[in-house]
Amino acid sequence: MLPTTADIVIIGGGCMGASVAYQLAQRNAGKIVLLEREKFLAMGSTGRNAGGVRHQFSTPVNIQLSNYSLDVIQRFAKIFGASAEYRPLGYLFLLTSPQEISVFEKNIALQQALGVHDVTLLEPAEIARRAPQVNLEGVLGGSFCPRDGTADPYTVTQTFAAHARQRGARIETETTVIGIETQNGRVTRVQTNRGDIETRVVVNCAGPWAARIGALVDLEIPIVPLRRQFFNTAAIPEIARDHPFVIEFATSLYFHPDSAGLLIGMSNKAETPRDLDAPNLYAIDETFYHEMLARALYRLPLLENARVTKRIAGLYEMTPDAHPILGATRDVSGFYICAGFSGHGFQHSPAAGVALSEIILDGKAKTIDVSMLDLERFREKRMILEANVI
Ligand SMILES: Cc1cc2nc3c(=O)[nH]c(=O)nc-3n(C[C@H](O)[C@H](O)[C@H](O)COP(=O)(O)OP(=O)(O)OC[C@H]3O[C@@H](n4cnc5c(N)ncnc54)[C@H](O)[C@@H]3O)c2cc1C
């Protein structure tokens, strides 16, 4: 039976909802209920994710979210008794113009100033040593951090959820939020397909659907769903299992070892927002798939002999400045947002859960200053620029 009252209702059972639920539960924040409309958790963007985790961002807040989160991901087994499948392959950004080199030199200085001491700029000869199969034509240098890498979004989400449950949180799947009632500007009730829950606090963790949840309380949340796609190959014995996570910055082509083969993706810069009601929401864009394949073959000629085993499309939850929206909302008391991570939410989910729980329980985030990530920044023209979102 669905509870009829809760202290806090979380909408969305991806990595964000699970992380927020865990953090609130471990602080004994009262009766916590997480609602997910699918049969299982992590069926949205979290389950269609390339698993990348990195320190290499270009704004202080993103680097701080990474520092906190990657520390948790590295120590995951110690903290939670389950592995996050963290693999420190190192992210290697391939840079192909003097302008990119100069932007990355600045990024590296900022990352180092914020404690990422092992990030460096590599010469082409060193890149060739680390990634011998990669065609380095036109590559002038590379930005590399050995502690960047990959982890498993599914295990991380399920583990957060399991630990939230152990601490008393209720996780209700196959439960769709269809309305949110307010009185005098304050949240009072969440309506679902299985009944209503009285509550004074709602957290919107609905990822690409976050704008729709905002609309239920007449809030305009600028998060749009953008299709992104990747594919996997069968085994490629020539590629070392600890091969770096390579990204060609100019095109956003990326690849990293996954099982015995490679996971290869690229962002279509011409992509327009998806219709969330479309029956083919996760359809592959064949034209772009072939562009991606051609670029991958150029940088990694040995792919000529590789077999594609799987193709995945998912949704980035993009905000206008590619930074998340994290915090309380001014116009609706009790309505919080933890969404819009613009394609790098999995890796920031540990820190986002901590920050949001502190905002709810302590009035502001103390572990990391995320005050600039409020919804109001769009209205007040305080957008944040991030150069390293791909
Ligand atoms: C192709 C691709 C590759 C990516 N690669 C990376 C990467 O390498 N590293 C990284 O950090 N990030 C990556 N991301 C981004 C990352 O997946 C997202 O930022 C992250 O998963 C967002 O998590 P979330 O919990 O906010 O959203 P989601 O996982 O989408 O969860 C939202 C949940 O809300 C539920 N929901 C929606 N509406 C309702 C409703 N009305 N009632 C109840 N439930 C509802 C949905 O069913 C869904 O489960 C990638 C994304 C894609 C698409």
The ligand as a Gaussian input file, in Angstrom:
#p B3LYP/6-31G(d) Opt

LIG

0 1
 C       24.004000       8.368000     -23.763000
 C       24.292000       8.961000     -22.415000
 C       25.572000       8.869000     -21.878000
 C       25.844000       9.417000     -20.624000
 N       27.108000       9.301000     -20.118000
 C       27.378000       9.774000     -18.879000
 C       28.660000       9.588000     -18.307000
 O       29.560000       9.016000     -18.936000
 N       28.868000      10.049000     -17.048000
 C       27.892000      10.698000     -16.331000
 O       28.154000      11.115000     -15.204000
 N       26.674000      10.901000     -16.878000
 C       26.381000      10.461000     -18.109000
 N       25.152000      10.650000     -18.665000
 C       24.194000      11.496000     -17.939000
 C       23.521000      10.766000     -16.810000
 O       23.005000       9.541000     -17.275000
 C       22.401000      11.646000     -16.226000
 O       22.920000      12.921000     -15.912000
 C       21.852000      11.033000     -14.942000
 O       21.527000       9.671000     -15.133000
 C       20.607000      11.785000     -14.481000
 O       20.053000      11.057000     -13.432000
 P       18.629000      11.434000     -12.890000
 O       18.391000      10.565000     -11.711000
 O       18.553000      12.917000     -12.715000
 O       17.631000      11.092000     -14.103000
 P       17.009000       9.672000     -14.574000
 O       17.964000       8.553000     -14.428000
 O       16.413000       9.875000     -15.911000
 O       15.862000       9.433000     -13.508000
 C       14.654000      10.174000     -13.554000
 C       13.559000       9.205000     -13.199000
 O       12.336000       9.917000     -13.023000
 C       11.290000       9.035000     -13.395000
 N       10.083000       9.817000     -13.619000
 C        9.865000      10.738000     -14.587000
 N        8.623000      11.248000     -14.486000
 C        8.037000      10.634000     -13.418000
 C        6.754000      10.737000     -12.819000
 N        5.819000      11.568000     -13.295000
 N        6.475000       9.972000     -11.737000
 C        7.420000       9.099000     -11.242000
 N        8.647000       8.962000     -11.789000
 C        8.956000       9.721000     -12.864000
 C       11.830000       8.379000     -14.650000
 O       11.153000       7.168000     -14.956000
 C       13.298000       8.177000     -14.298000
 O       13.564000       6.880000     -13.788000
 C       24.831000      10.098000     -19.892000
 C       23.537000      10.175000     -20.423000
 C       23.265000       9.596000     -21.661000
 C       21.871000       9.689000     -22.201000

